[in-house]
Amino acid sequence: MTAFRNTFKALAICSALMCPSALIAAEETVTNPLLYSVAWKQTAAEYEALYYQGFNIAQMHVELALAKHKKGDKPLAIVSDFDDTLVQPLAYWAKLVDKNIDFFDDPIWDKWIPKNQMVASPGAKAFLEFCKENGVEIFYITSREQGERTFEYALGNIRHLGFPLKNESHLTVLRDTSNKEKRQNEIMKDYDVAVFLGDSLNDFRRKYYIKNDVEGRKQKMREDRALYGKKYVLFPNPTDGHWMASIFGQSEPEANDKNRLILKQAAAGKR
């Protein structure tokens, strides 16, 4: 009887191993480093709450600016980044993890942008409408490169989501640089900017774009610590951004074993 049970158990194990579902499960065993951060974006109430919190803080500062604004003062404005600040490209990240791609993929991103599958960040539209209703100018500055139609695609994203846009001069799309400071300075000459919004420090000032120096970048941030939650409102983004340049030397590192090792070292506090 014991021998029969052992034989039956062995057959059952072999059957389970050979069945299609078991094979599929084996094939889908992955170690994609994006999984935790993308799962957090997709499911965490805390992720959404941080956006509501950020836009509540931004609106509070706009309200204070409106209360202090006097006749003859510069008109009020807000300046905002777009991707992962006002909008969330969740479907793009879902596509990457479905394909077991573990680093940002430009070709997929470029094809995905025109599909208008982005969703408004929690609280974003209400905040923008508040600014519009109170005569506060809204300036969008984004860094993208999808060829000759890049501006058209960004404009299409704004219109698809129903975001306020006074005219096309209020949308700046930087195709050959991520340096937003020149355009920000131009806006500040004519407007009193109540608040800047972004998901990367580089959305506020260029000095934060530091390569291969994690601690150096943190130190630059600490120098301006009094501005966060006041002049600068920062939103969470653990999947991509200029923080990666301080680790890899570039913001969009290639998906290869060398960079996976570098990422692991960073996570272990060894970078």
C-alpha positions, 0 to 999 in steps of 0.5 A, spaced: 500 500 500 505 504 501 509 503 495 502 504 491 501 511 495 508 513 493 507 511 486 501 515 485 504 521 489 509 521 483 504 520 478 500 526 480 506 531 481 509 529 474 502 530 471 502 537 475 508 539 472 506 537 465 499 540 465 499 547 461 497 551 467 503 549 470 507 550 464 504 557 464 506 558 471 513 557 470 514 561 464 511 567 468 515 566 474 519 573 473 523 578 477 522 584 474 524 590 478 518 594 476 513 590 479 513 593 486 513 600 483 508 599 478 503 595 482 503 600 487 501 605 482 496 601 480 493 599 486 495 603 492 490 608 495 496 611 498 499 613 491 492 616 489 492 620 496 499 623 495 496 626 489 490 629 492 494 632 498 499 635 493 493 638 489 490 641 496 497 644 498 497 647 491 490 650 491 492 652 498 498 656 495 494 659 490 488 661 494 494 665 499 496 668 492 489 670 490 488 673 497 495 677 497 494 679 489 493 687 488 491 691 482 498 693 478 501 686 481 503 681 475 498 676 473 498 670 477 500 663 474 502 656 476 507 652 472 506 644 471 509 638 468 505 634 465 506 626 465 506 623 472 504 630 475 497 632 471 496 625 468 498 618 469 500 613 464 498 607 468 496 603 461 503 604 459 507 601 465 502 595 465 504 594 457 511 594 460 510 589 465 505 584 461 511 584 456 516 583 462 520 589 460 524 592 466 526 599 464 523 605 460 522 603 453 522 609 448 519 605 442 513 603 446 512 610 449 512 613 443 507 609 439 503 609 446 502 617 447 498 618 441 493 613 443 490 618 449 490 612 454 493 617 459 488 618 465 488 625 469 491 624 476 487 624 482 485 631 484 488 634 477 482 637 473 479 640 479 485 644 481 486 646 474 479 648 473 479 652 480 485 656 477 482 657 471 475 660 474 480 664 479 483 667 473 490 664 474 494 662 468 496 655 467 502 653 463 504 646 461 511 644 460 513 637 458 519 634 455 517 629 450 520 627 443 515 623 438 518 626 432 514 632 428 508 631 431 510 631 438 507 638 440 500 635 436 500 629 440 501 633 447 496 638 445 491 632 443 492 629 450 490 636 454 484 636 449 482 629 450 482 630 458 478 636 458 484 640 461 484 648 461 488 651 455 488 658 454 492 658 448 497 654 445 502 659 447 501 656 454 503 649 452 511 648 451 514 641 449 521 641 449 523 636 444 531 636 444 532 637 452 529 636 459 531 643 461 525 647 463 529 653 466 529 657 460 521 657 459 520 658 466 524 664 467 520 667 461 514 666 464 516 669 471 518 675 467 511 676 466 507 672 471 507 671 479 508 664 479 504 661 485 507 654 485 510 649 480 508 642 480 512 636 478 514 629 479 521 630 478 526 635 482 528 637 475 521 640 473 523 645 478 530 647 477 535 645 472 541 644 478 538 638 480 539 634 474 546 631 476 549 625 473 552 619 477 552 622 484 546 620 488 548 624 495 550 630 491 543 631 488 540 630 495 544 635 497 542 640 492 535 638 494 536 639 502 539 646 500 532 648 498 528 644 503 524 650 505 521 650 498 518 644 498 510 644 500 510 651 498 513 653 492 514 646 489 509 641 490 512 634 488 508 628 486 511 621 487 514 617 481 518 610 483 518 608 476 522 613 472 525 620 472 531 624 473 533 621 479 535 615 475 541 619 472 544 620 479 545 612 479 546 610 471 548 617 468 542 617 464 535 618 465 533 612 461 538 607 461 538 601 457 535 594 459 541 590 460 544 585 465 549 591 467 544 596 469 540 591 472 546 589 477 547 597 478 540 597 480 540 592 485 546 595 488 543 602 488 537 598 492 542 595 497 545 602 498 551 601 495 551 606 490 
